[in-house]
Amino acid sequence: MSPSEPQWDACLYDEHHGYVARLGRDLLELLSPQVGESILDLGCGTGDLTVRLAEAGSRVLGRSEEHTSELQS
C-alpha cells in the first residue's frame, strides 16, 4: 500500500458499516456451516461473521478489497 492510499481502519469500518455483521448473524443459522466445510466470505469487512463461521468448525477464507484472511478452527 502506498503512503497516498487510505489505511484500513477496522474501528472506523465498524462505526459506519457494523450493521452488516449485526444483520448477517441471523443468516448464519440459515447457512448452517458444517465442520470442515470450506466457505469463501467475500466482502468480509472486519471479519466478524468470518470468525463466527470458523468457530462453527468451517474453514473460512475472508476476502475484502482491503485485506484477505484465512481462519480455521
C-alpha atoms as one frame of an Amber mdcrd trajectory, in Angstrom:
protein
   0.000   0.000   0.000   1.450   3.353  -0.939   1.506   6.289   1.521  -1.157
   8.122  -0.501  -3.664   5.259  -0.224  -6.101   5.254   2.702  -5.208   2.946
   5.575  -7.588   0.212   6.754  -9.286   1.236   9.983 -11.411  -1.566  11.497
 -12.944   0.723  14.135 -13.995   3.257  11.520 -15.394   0.461   9.358 -17.456
  -0.922  12.260 -18.646   2.577  13.120 -20.053   3.107   9.622 -20.807  -0.446
   8.446 -21.195  -2.513  11.615 -24.858  -3.048  10.806 -23.825  -5.551   8.110
 -22.462  -8.025  10.676 -25.389  -7.407  13.030 -27.936  -8.141  10.303 -25.919
 -11.060   8.957 -25.865 -13.001  12.238 -29.330 -14.430  11.559 -28.127 -15.678
   8.181 -25.531 -17.892   9.848 -28.299 -20.141  11.162 -29.750 -20.406   7.660
 -26.300 -21.080   6.202 -25.739 -23.827   8.791 -21.941 -24.024   8.494 -20.562
 -27.551   8.908 -17.334 -28.761  10.480 -14.641 -28.970   7.807 -16.752 -27.186
   5.193 -14.887 -24.621   3.071 -16.541 -21.191   2.888 -15.462 -18.128   0.929
 -16.616 -14.940   2.670 -16.453 -12.188   0.048 -16.683  -8.657   1.380 -15.921
  -9.838   4.921 -15.221  -6.338   6.267 -13.743  -6.671   9.743 -14.355 -10.429
   9.731 -16.960 -10.573  12.495 -19.064 -13.133  10.622 -15.968 -14.860   9.238
 -14.870 -15.618  12.796 -18.306 -16.996  13.682 -18.164 -19.318  10.684 -14.736
 -20.553  11.762 -15.959 -21.035  15.331 -18.637 -23.340  13.903 -15.807 -25.506
  12.550 -15.695 -24.360   8.932 -12.531 -23.476   7.037 -13.123 -19.884   6.003
 -11.321 -17.587   3.615 -12.413 -13.985   4.179 -11.742 -11.549   1.359 -12.348
  -7.815   1.266 -10.818  -5.278  -1.038  -8.740  -4.108   1.922  -7.368  -7.487
   3.079  -7.512 -11.278   2.959  -7.525 -13.589   5.972  -7.833 -17.337   6.383
  -9.339 -18.837   9.503  -9.584 -22.445  10.526 -10.965 -23.831  13.754
